[in-house]
């Protein structure tokens, strides 16, 4: 049976009059890949800082591998690897020297940290750059060095705060392959925050946050299934005018532009009525529809519905 690596209950954190995290419950088990999803200001970073002990909650508690983070913070943090949004490298030190520094801060002796450092550098693809100054690394390589430093003491829990922000798509893909390998091969429990819905779909469990609250949580497929038969897609010309027309139809609850197409959330059971109403209205105006049909909902559709107050739980 999977072991609970993080168990948080009733977490709350306020900064003055701002409630950054409100009544949050969260459980991470061994081998889990758990995503926190939400826009800037949703509470993702504050949540991760509460879970790693960088912030103390105003209310609630956190257990890491069964150890209270509040009552025994040093023991609990021995099990945590943490990569913040802005990982602080020592740019004049080499890759290996950076890892050595973070290993020795953790109390690891040379006989322990050096074999692990070489192993983890090979894992993240930086073995050939061990003697390169960190200041000469690319942005993606610096993130990999941050990951290696977070893993050097063999943590059971890995907390990653938007680790792929500002890196190119290829580097993002490489980084995610590393995370998936960590979960599958080493049984590490990973909690990662991201503003990217395509990244969230890689997680086994997702929590959608807004204003410090969990609006919805579950497996991405389960969340998407709640909007089955309710997402209508359209392509046509002129798209901005078709969007305004669709927004005025009572059968349609919400309209969002996705590149060259529209995603429309229709009321439950109203698929045929919505399609007929939109097609008739477009024809009446002399405009063109290249495509109109129901599609499988995406996590973006769920996020928009939840953020707009249309879905909860």
N, C-alpha and C positions, 0 to 999 in steps of 0.2 A: 504494500500500500504506500502511496506517495506521502512523503513527510511534509508537514507544514513548515515552511521556511520563514514566512512572514505572516503574522496574524495581527492586524490592526483593527481596533474597535473604537468607534465614536470619536475619531480624530477631529479636533477643531483647532484652528489657528487664526488669530486676529492680529491685524496691524492697525492700531487705532480703531477707527470706525469701519475698516474694511475687513470683511470675513473672507480670508483667503482660502481656507478649507473648512467645510462645515459637515459635521456628523458623518465622517467617512469611515466605512468598513472595507477592509481589503484583505484578501488571503492569497498568498503565493505558495505553491507547492513545488517540490523538487521536480525538475524537468519541465516546468511551466515556462511559457513565454507570454507575458502579460503586458498589454499595451495601455497606456494612458493617453487618450486622444482629446484634443481640444485646442481652441485658439489661444493666442497670447492672453494672459490674465485669467485663464481658466482654473489655475491652481495646480498645474502639473509639477512645476519646479518646487513649489512649497511642499507638496505631498512627498516628493522624493527626498527633500531635505529633512522632513519629519521622520522618514523611514530610515535614514542613515544616521540620525542623531545630530545633524548640523543645526537643527532647530528643535526646541522643546515644545510639545503641544500644550495648549491652554487647557484642553480636556482630552480624555481618551488615553489609550495606551498602545504600545507596540511591543510585540515579542518577536525576536529574531532567533530562529532555531530553538524556540522554547525559553529563551533568555530575555528578561525584561530590558528593553533599551533604556528605560528611565532609571530603573534601580541598579542595573549592572551594565552601564554603557560600554565600558572597555571590553568586557567579555562578549557582549553582543556584537560589537563592531569588528571583532576578529573574524566574523563570518561574512562580512560585507566587502564587496568591491564596488567602488563608486567612480563614475566618470561624469563630471559636470559639463555644462554647456561650453564652458571656457576652461579646458584643461590647462593647467599651468606647467609648462615645460621650462626646464632650464636650458635655454637655447645654446649656451656656450659649452654645455656638457654633451657628450656623445649619447647615442641611443642607449647603449648598455649602461653608461654612467647614470642616466636618468632612472633606469629601472633599478639599479643598485641603490640609489638614494631612497626611492619609495620602499624598496625591500627592507633596508636597514631601519627606516622609520617604523616599519612594522615589527622590528626586532628580529629579523631573519639573519642568521649567520651566513658567511660566504659559502660554507659547505651546503647550505640549503638554497640560497637565492640564486647562485650562479647556474647550477644545472637547470633550475626552473626557468630562469631568464632565457637561457639558450633554447629551451623547449618552447617557451611561449613566443619568442621572436620568430622561430620557425613556423609556429602555428599561424601567426598574423602576417607572415610574409615579409618580415624585416630582418631576417638573419644576415643577409649580405650587407645590411646597412648598420650593423652593430657599432662600428667605429665612426660613423658619420655624425657630425654635430647636429643636434636636434633643430637648430635654427636653419639648417639647409634642407630640411624635409619639406615636401609638399603638404598641403592642408590635409589630404587624405591619409598620408603617412603619419602625420602628427596625431590624427585620431586613432590610428592603429597602435601608435606608441602609447597613447593614453589608455587604450584597452589593455595592452600588455602590462602596463604598470598597475592597473586595477586588478589584474589576474595573478600577479606574481606570488601572492601569498595563498593561492588556491582557495578563494572564497567560495562559499556555497550559494551566496546571494549576490547577484550583479545588478546594480542600479545604474541605469543609463539615461541621462537627461538630454534629449534631443541630440544624440551623438552624430547624426548625419547632416545637421544644419550647415549650409554653406559649402558642401562638397558636391562634386559633379555626379551625374547619374551612375557612371561606371563604378566610382568609388563607393557610392551608396550601396550598390548591388554587392560589391566585394565585402563590405562591412557586414551586411545582413547575412551573407553566407557564413561568415565567422560566427555570428551570434547563433545561427541555427545549428552549426556544428557543436558549439559549446553546450547547447541544451541537449542535443541528441547523444553526444559522445561522453560528456562529463557529468551530465545530470544536474548542471547548474540551474538554479531558478533565476530567470531574467525578468526584471521589470523595466520597461523602456517607455519613455514619453516621446511622442512625435506629433507634429501637426499634419503629417502626410497620411492620407487615407490609404494609399497603396501600401505603405509600410504597415499600417494597422491590420490590414487583411492577412499579414503573415503571422500574426499572433494567434495563439490558441484561445485567448480570452481578452476582451477589450472593455474598458470603461470609458464612456463618453462623459467628459467633464465640462461644466460651464459655471462660472462664478463660484468656484470652490465646491460645487456639488456634483455628485454622480447622477447623471440623468438616466443613463441606461448602462447595463453591463451584461456580458455574455459572450459566447462564441460569435465571431463575425457572421457566420452562416445563419445562426439563430436570429441575430438582430435583423439581418437583411430579410429573412423569411417573414418578418412581421409586416413587411410592405409588399408581399407577393400580390400580384394582380392590381397594383395601385400606382405603378410608374408607367407613364405614357411618354414615348419619345417621338419627337417630330424634327424633321429637317425640311427647310423650304426657304422661300424668298417672298418678301423681305423679312428676315428673321426677327428684327426688333419689333416690327409692327405685328407679326404673328404672336410674339410674346405678350404684347399689351392686350391683344384680342383674347388670348387664352386666360390672362389674369382676370378678365372681366366675366368669364363664364362661371356660373354657379356650380357646375359639375367638377371644377378644378380648384383644389385647395391651395396649390403653390406651384410656381413656375421658376425654374432656374436654367440659366444658360450654361451648357457644357461644350465649349468650343463652338463648332458649327451646328449644334443641335440644342434642342430644349428637352429638359426632363420635367414632366408635370406630374405632381402627386394628385391623384383623383380621389374622390370620396369612395369609401368602401362599397363595392358592388356596382359602381357606376361606370365601368369600363366602356360598354357599348354606347351609353348615352354621351359620355365625354368625347369619344372619337367622332360620333356623328355630329355633335354640336360644333366641334372645332372644324371639321371638314366642311360643314355647311357654311360656317362663318367665313372661312378662308375663300371658298368658292364665290360667295356673295361679293367679296371685296376684289375679286379678280386676281388674287395672289396664287402662289404655287406651293404645293406640298410634294416634296420628293419622297418622303417617307413618313408614315404615321402608324405606330403600333406599340403594343405593350412589350416591355422588356423586363428582365430580371433586375430587381433593385440592387444598387451598389451601396457600399458603406457610406459614401457621400450623401446619398439620398436619406439614409437613416440619420446621419449626423445633422443634416439640415432640418429634418422633421423633429428630432429631439430638441435641437437648439431653439426651434420656434414654438416649443411647448405642445407639439402635437403628439408626442410619444413620451412615455415615462416607464420606469421600472426595469 
